Amino acid sequence: MLRRTLLKTTAFATVAHLAMLGAAFAENPVLKIGFVGVTSGPAAAWGTSNQRSMETRAAWINETGGYDIGGTKYDIEIVPFDDQKDPKRAIA
């Protein structure tokens, strides 16, 4: 009986600790930044490179705690849009 009580207490303490840890590292609100560029077709290398650069920078900002705007920290999310090198599609 003592072993069962010890296991229950340990399990409860572990769950409580993880819950508090999760609350301490709650996610920041997300700031979405759009990327419009060509990521398909013959000119895709330029757009894909730019998109990957933006995503890498966003990941670095998120790893360091987010971007501060007015005292609130935001995680950055890049939202890509492939305009297929068509200005009309980019405007839409």
N, C-alpha and C positions, 0 to 999 in steps of 0.2 A: 504494500500500500504506500509506503514511503517513497519508493521509486516512482510510482505513478504520479504522485503529488509533485515530486521534484521535476518530472518531465513536463507536466502541465504548467507549472510555474515558470520554467525555463522557456517554454514555447510562448507563453503569454508575454513574458518580458521581452523576448525577441521581436514579437509582432508589435508591441508597443514602441520599442526602440526604432524599428523600421518606419513606423507611422510618423514618429516625431522627426526622424531624419528626412523623410519625404516632404514633410511640411516645411522644414528648414530650407530645402532645396527646391521649392515650388518653382514651376516654370514662369518665366517672365511673359508678359503679353507679347504678341508677335506683331512686328512692323513689317508689312509686305512692301517690297520694292520691285517694280516692274522692270523687265528687260525686254526691249523690242529690238530684234536683230535677225539677220539671216542665219539660220542654223541648219539649213538643208540646201542641197544643190551645189553648184560649182563654187560659190563663195562662202560655203559653210565654215571653212577654216577660220575666217575672221570672226564671225559671230560666235562660233562655239568657243573660241579662245576667250573672247570677252565675257561670255556667260560663265565659263569656268573660273575666270579671275574674280568675277563678282561673287560667285558662290564660295570660293576659297576665302575671300575677305570677310564675307558674312559669317562663315564658320569660325574664323579667328575671333571676330568680335563677340560671337555667342560664347565661345570658350572662355573669354576673359570677363564674362559677367553681363554682356549685353551693351546696348547703346543708351546713354542717359539723355532723356528729353524731359526737362522740367522736373527732375528728381525721380522720374520713373525709368527703370531699366527695361529696355525692349530687346527681344531676340529678333534678329534680322532674318527674313525669308525672301529669297529671290524668286520672283514669279516670271518665268521666261515665256516669250511669245515669238514664234517663228513668222516673220513677215514675208518670207520666201523671196526677198529682194523685190518686193512689189510695194511701191509707195502707197497705193490705194488700200492695200491690206494693212499696212502699218497704221494708217490714219484711222481705219475702222476699229 
